[in-house]
Amino acid sequence: MNETTMRKRASLLESAVLKLFTRNANVLSVEDIGRNFRLITLGGDALKNVQWTPGDKLQIQLGGWVQRTYTPMEWDAENGLTRILAYRHGDGPGANWSRALRTGEGCIVFGPRKSIDLTRLRFSDAVLFGDETSFGLAVARVNATPPEKTHLFFEVSSMAESKAVLARLGLGESNIHERADNDAQQLALAEKMKAVLQAKPDASVVLSGKASSIQHMRQLLKRLSIGSNRFQSKAYWAPGKKGLE
């Protein structure tokens, strides 16, 4: 079997699988809210009557068995609408897709599916740690819960851009620290998180974003004797690795 035939068969198989398990959606709007951030609204009949809970994930199919995962900030199942935030960092498939995206285009999505279960935290205080890839998750949490119940901590690459984006998303009260070469931002954020967790001993914790940063914050939870029944974690990315989420 030559290479051309193999590629054709792989393409036919991918098409068959996508028809079985995915949904078609249209790009209704694209809004740049920072140099590296885009708000994307998707809609279509296939997004109606969908069971979604805050924290679920949605995978965008980019072709060639490649997909990228986003956390819907909201989902209007009656009208078939959902909204995601794309963070365009680097030169990977997801960044290139969101960078080139235009209103009126179509896309193929898989989900929503379970990822972080924010419904477990609905009536309690929650501490959320992450980075730019976690902003969408934070919006989903704040939209579903009184704002005073949510305590947000982010490490970011650009303080100025992130402040503006968070304000636009209604997350202006977030604790943010810019990344440093020695990861000093993790120590600063850990101290602030520690203060909140000591003041609110029943608070739940969600860790997301960069894999190594999550590991660092898990050490804080261990020191504070916070058991696995009180926290959830999901690594969205790690340098040099693909497909963590």
Secondary structure, DSSP 8 states (H G I E B T S, - for coil): --HHHHHHHHHHHHHHHHHHH-EEEEEEEEEEEETTEEEEEEE-GGGTT----TT-EEEEEEETTEEEEE--SEEETTTTEEEEEEE--TTSHHHHHHHH--TT-EEEEEEEE-SS-GGGGTTS-EEEEE-GGGHHHHHHHHHHS-GGGEEEEEEES-HHHHHHHHHHTT-TT-EEEE--TT-HHHHHHHHHHHHHHHHSTT-EEEEEEEHHHHHHHHHHHHHTT--GGGEEEEEEE-TT-----
